[in-house]
Amino acid sequence: MKTIRAGIMVAAIALTASACATSEEWAEWKSHTSHFASGDHFSFSMKNKEGSTARVSRKDIAAARDQGWWGKAISVNQSDILEN
C-alpha cells in the first residue's frame, strides 16, 4: 500500500511540475467553463500545436470570431492563410 501511495505522489508531483502555466494563463483558463469553446476550437488547437507551422484557414478565422475562441493567439501572414 505504501508503494502505491508513493507512486501516486510521484506522479502527482511530476504532473504538477510539468504542467506549469503563468498566472495570466491560469486566470484565462479559470474564466471559462471548458478548455475549448467548441469542437472546431479543439480541432484547430490539435492541428496547430506550439512549435509547428500554423495551418489557418479563413473558415478557422470566422469560427474563432463567431464562437469566441480563447487562449494564445496564433499569428500568420495574410498570404499564409489557406482558402477553405
N, C-alpha and C positions, 0 to 999 in steps of 0.2 A: 504494500500500500504506500509506503514511503517513497518507493521508486516511481510510482505513478504520479504522486503529488509533485515530486521533484521534476519529473518530465514536463508536467503541465506548467509549472512555474518557469522553467527554462524556455518553453515555447512562448509563454505569455510575455516574458521579458524580451525575447528575440523579436516577436511581432511588434511590440511597443517601440523598440529601438529602431526597427526598420521602417516603420510607418510614420516617420516624423513629418510634421506639417507645421507651417508657420502659424502664428496666432491669427493672422489675416485669413489664411486658408481654412482654419478650423471655424472661424466666425462665419465664413461663406457657407461652409458645409452644414453647420448647425442651423442656418437660417432657412433651410429647405426641408421638406418632409421626406424627400427621397434623394438618392445620389444623382439621378439623371432626371431631366424634365420630361422625357418621353423615350419611346423605343428608338426614334430617329436620333435623339441625342446620344443614347447608349451606342448605337451602331456607328455613328460618326466618331465618338471617342475611342472605340475599339479599333477602328481603322487608322486613326491618327494619334498613335502613341508618341509620347515625347521622345525626341531623338530620331524619329523617322521623317521622311519627306511628307509634308501635309498634302492631302488629296481633298480639295474643297470644290464643290460644285455650286452652281447658282441655286439649285434646289436646297442644298445644305444651308446656304445663307438665308434663304427665305424661311426655312423651317426654324432656324435659330431665332430669327426675329419674331416669327409668329408664335412659337412655343415658349419663348422666354428662356432660352438655354442660359446656364450659368457656368462659372468655372473659369479656368485660364483660357484666354482668347488665343486663337491661332491666327497669325498674320501671314498673308500670302500676297504676292504681287498680283495686280489686276490681270496681267497676262497669264498667270498660272491658274486662274480659276477655270475649272472644267465646265464645259457646257453640259447640260443634263444629258 
